[in-house]
Amino acid sequence: MSNNHSFTITISNNKTEKAGISYLQSQDERFIYPDIKMRKKLLELLGLPSRYSKTFDLIFVDPVNKEDNEVIIDDETTFNLIELKTTQKELHNNPSGFFFGATENEFNLAEMLGDRYKFCFVCLHSNCPSYQLLTLEELRRIIKTKRIQYQINL
């Protein structure tokens, strides 16, 4: 049963993630927040099932092709899926010192897509705002500790 504390943490995490998205988009217009329709299309282009629609937060499109202010993607080689990890902790050497959670689906999709799936570590602290994009292979090289935690619904 959830309590007020876990609800408050969830609200805070959602605000931090939205701030991370805003920060990235202010740094580079190639970071695009896909709606549900676009997520479905992207997964179809990649030949992946829709169960992965929540396994990424953004896409990185290069080059950005817009028609009537809408991003057009018809080629799977022009975008990467981005899984966002955001913190407000002061990290002068981002992502060193980052603590985050990741799902099995995120690791599975990263394994399937290789360099086409990236983890994006965003530091929002006012003394050192930054972001770092890492492939799964790059991430594996710097992981200090990793543990499995089961999330169970009854």
N, C-alpha and C positions, 0 to 999 in steps of 0.2 A: 504494500500500500504506500503510495507516495505521500510525502508530507510537505508542509509549507516550505521547508528548507530546500528540498529537491526541486520544487516548483520554481523557487526564486533563482536557483542555480541555472535551471533550464532557460528562464527568461534572460538572465545575464549572459549566458552563452550565445543565445540567439542574437542579442544586441551586439556582442563582440564579433560574431560572424558577419553580420550586416555591415558593421564598421570596417571589417577586413575587406569585404567586397568593394565597398565605396573607396577605400584606400587604393586597392589594386587598380580599379577603373580610373582613378584620378592619375595614376602613374603611367598607365598604358591602355589606350583604347582597344587594344586587341583582346583584353579580358572581357568576355561577354557572359552575362547571366542568362542562361537559357530557360525559357518557359517550358511547360510540360510538353507542348506540341513539338518544340525544337528538340527537346531531349529524346523524344520518341524517334524523330527523323534521324538524329545523329546516331542513335543505336542501330537503326535500320541500315544506315550507310556503312557502319562497322560490322554488320552481320551479327549483332548481339541481341540477346533477349531483353525485353522491357524490364525485367526484374532488376536490371542495373541502373534504372533511371534515377535513383537516389544515391548512387555510388560516386557521384561527382557533383561539385558545386558550381563550377564555371567551365567555360571553354576558352582556349587561347587560339584565336583565329589569325592566320597570317597567309595571305593578305586579307584585310577586312574588305568585303564586298557588300555594299549596301545599295538597296533600291527602296525608295520611299521611306528612308530611315529604318528599314528592316534589314538585318543581316541575312545574306543569302549564302548558303553552304550546299554545294552540290558535289563536292569532292572530299572524300574522307582523308586525303593527304594534307588538307589545308587547316586542320585543327587538332588540338590536343585536349584531352579531358583533364580537368584540374580539380583535385581534392584539396579543399582549403583547411588549414589548421591555423588558428589565430590565437594570439595571446596578448595580454597587456603587460606582461612581465618585462622588465628591463633586460634585454638581451643584446649586448653590444656586438656579439659575434653570432648572429642569427644563422643557423638554427641551433647552435650549441646552447645547451641548457633548456631546450624546449621539452615540455611534457605534454603528451597528447594521447588520445584514444584513436584507434582505427578498427574498422570492422574486417572480418574475414573477406567479405565481398570486395572491399577496397583493395586488399592485397591480391585477391584472385584476379580482379580486373586489371590491376597494374601488371601482374604476371602475364596475362594474355596480350596486353597492348604494348608492353615494353616501353620504349621511349615516347609513345603516344599518350601515356598517362603519367601525370606528374603530381606530386604532393607539393603544395605551395604553403610554406611556413611564413606567416605574416606576424610581425612584431608591431604593435600599435603604440608602444610606450613613447611618450613625447620626446624623450632624450635620444631615442634611436629607432625611429620608424624605418622598417625595411621589409623586404620579402626575399625569399629564396625558393627557387623551383628545383625539385630533385626527382629524378626517376627512382623507381623501386631499387634498382641496383646501387645508385648513389646513396640512397637512404640506408640500405643494408650495411654499407661500409662504415657508417658513422653511428649506428644504433649501439648504445652502451648496454642497456638491459631491455628485455621484452618479456612480458608475461601475458598469459591468456586469462581473461575474465569472462565468465558466463553471464549473460543477461537473460533472465528467465521470467516469463509471464505465466501466471496460473489462472 
